[in-house]
Amino acid sequence: MSDHLSSSDEDMEEMLDLIEVPKSIAYFEEIVPQFSDELYIQHFRLTREMSEDLANRFADSEYYTWQEGDSEKVTPLKYIVVFLWFTANEATSFREVSDRFHITKSTLFKIVRRVTFFLSNLSPEIIKWPEDLEKLEIEEHFRHRDFPGVIGIIDGTHIRIDKPKEDPDSYLNRKHFYSIQAQVVCDHKRRIRDIFVGYPGSVHDSRVLRTSPLHETLPEKCGDLYVLGDSGYPCLKNLLTPFKDNGHLTRRQINYNYVHSRNRYIIEHCFGIMKQKFRQLYHLKIKDIELIVHFIRACAVLHNLSLDVTFVADEEIVPENIIVLNEDDYPDRDDRNGVAIREAIMNNLRLV
């Protein structure tokens, strides 16, 4: 894969090079090693051991061998630590990061690009559909929360980006900002089990699903179980949605919708955790769309790796306010089998 920057990134680099700023002295080499374990996690979101493990894998990957012939040599661990710092800080500029780590801006661009592709390509290993024993554990959790048969929650999240140069209107979502969509399935522990990234912000959730690999594989992956999704999706055999509120819902339909919503909350919390840890996802300043897609997937990999790491957020983690569109906007019709399953579940749910 090409290591060249996009033309817009090159323009930014050229502009930044006009301003000479003294670089921090040995921040990575002298200051970071003095961090306590807790402070290290606050700054880099992973433990030292996790960072070193990733660095060892990165060193053996094709992405680190690209370094040969570079004028500025950077160790694999420094690659990982710089990237983690970059992902964890929303407002930081490329110049600020390069100054902090005593590297040039062109080297920082290479670090971001190479580690992004390295982590993105770990996704088949780190982001996996649950095995049978895991399905039992997940289903038990949702059964205790009054909704049996569930092994995941599906929804989409919008990652804010700057206005693209090509076809910008397609990236403008219903909240009137430019975005790239990520369709995610998570389990009860907020672990991402499936991710599909790349559609512009204006595209409906139902179309994203319909064109994703998950749409074809969901029956095989779920069997007689299912995932829960909001009204942006069609009701399918393995994807159950709420009843459309026409003002005349029965008591059992209202009860079903309440229990459904109470369990679906987990995906909003998953998005909130991921964006609070990897704050670049609040507003990505990368220009290249291909790199953006891989960067989002790389952050999902880091999210899964860091789930068991105790992280104290700078502020309260607020579940994401997900964009929900008008149900009448969707051309996809509910599947007959899905509607029948939803009806049967509705009649069997405990009234709460």
Secondary structure, 3 states (H helix, E strand, C coil): CCCCCCHHHHHHHHHHHCCCCCCCCCHHHHHHHHCCHHHHHHHHCCCHHHHHHHHHHHHCCHHHHCCCCCCCCCCHHHHHHHHHHHHHCCCCCHHHHHHHCCCCHHHHHHHHHHHHHHHHCCHHHHCCCCCHHHHHHHHHHHHHCCCCCEEEEEEEEEEEECCCCCCHHHHECCCCCEEEEEEEEECCCCCEEEEEEEEECCCCHHHHHHHCHHHHHHHHHHCCCEEECCCCCCCECCEECCCCCCCCCCHHHHHHHHHHHHHHHHHHHHHHHHHHHCHHHHCECCCCHHHHHHHHHHHHHHHHHHCCCCCCCCCCCCCCCCCCCCHHHCCCCCCHHHHHHHHHHHHHCCCC
